[in-house]
Amino acid sequence: MSILSKINAFYKMDESSGNALDGVASNNLTAVASPGTAAGKVGTSRDLVAASAQYFSIADNATFSAGEVHMTN
């Protein structure tokens, strides 16, 4: 069995704006507060500003669901 058959999602994060697209399936991430872009090591990357509360989210689904897990920082 190939390791590639175990990948549920892959995000290059090189889109010029908007959502982060899943390169494996249709588990796209939704952009919140309009994350920008910046020069990356290879091509472009996404630029998240914590002070602007920028992040990506995904709705709970069977692929990523971890049940009742609570995380705090």
Residue pairs with C-beta under 8 A, 6 or more apart in sequence:
7 24
8 24
8 25
8 27
8 63
8 64
9 22
9 23
9 24
9 25
9 27
9 63
9 64
10 22
10 23
10 24
11 20
11 21
11 22
11 23
11 29
12 21
12 23
13 20
13 45
13 46
14 40
14 43
14 44
14 45
14 46
15 21
15 37
15 46
16 37
16 44
17 31
17 34
17 36
17 37
18 31
19 28
19 29
19 30
19 31
19 56
20 28
20 29
20 31
20 46
20 56
21 28
22 28
22 29
25 63
27 58
27 61
27 63
27 64
28 58
29 56
29 57
29 58
30 56
30 57
30 58
30 59
31 54
31 56
32 53
32 54
32 55
32 56
32 57
33 52
33 53
33 54
33 55
34 54
35 46
35 47
35 48
35 49
35 54
35 55
35 56
36 46
36 47
36 49
36 54
37 44
37 45
37 46
37 47
38 44
38 45
38 46
38 47
39 45
46 56
48 54
48 55
58 64
